Amino acid sequence: MCRSIHRLREGQVPAADDDVRAAARQFVRKVSGFQRPSQRNEAAFEAAVDEISLATRRLLEAVTAR
């Protein structure tokens, strides 16, 4: 797993939803320690990815460029 999450805010171009979700998944993997969750933990893992994706999208929409 990569140790850094790539910057999603690059100027005026909005980040693609796939990129936001991939960054959220990478964050959840890092925090949880799971590369792939078991079936038992999959729902919690995916719920966390969904929540972080939404929070990331809100952040990217709220910040302004320099």
CORURVEN-V396925 format. One record per backbone hydrogen bond with DSSP energy under -1.0 kcal/mol. NH is the residue of the N-H (numbers start at 0). CO is the residue of the C=O. If there is no record, write none. Layout:
nh = [NH	NH]
co = [CO	CO]
This chain:
nh = [12	19	20	21	22	23	24	25	26	27	28	29	30	31	32	41	44	45	46	47	48	49	50	51	52	53	54	55	56	57	58	59	60	61	62]
co = [9	15	16	17	18	19	20	21	22	23	24	25	26	27	28	37	40	41	42	43	44	45	46	47	48	49	50	51	52	53	54	55	56	57	58]
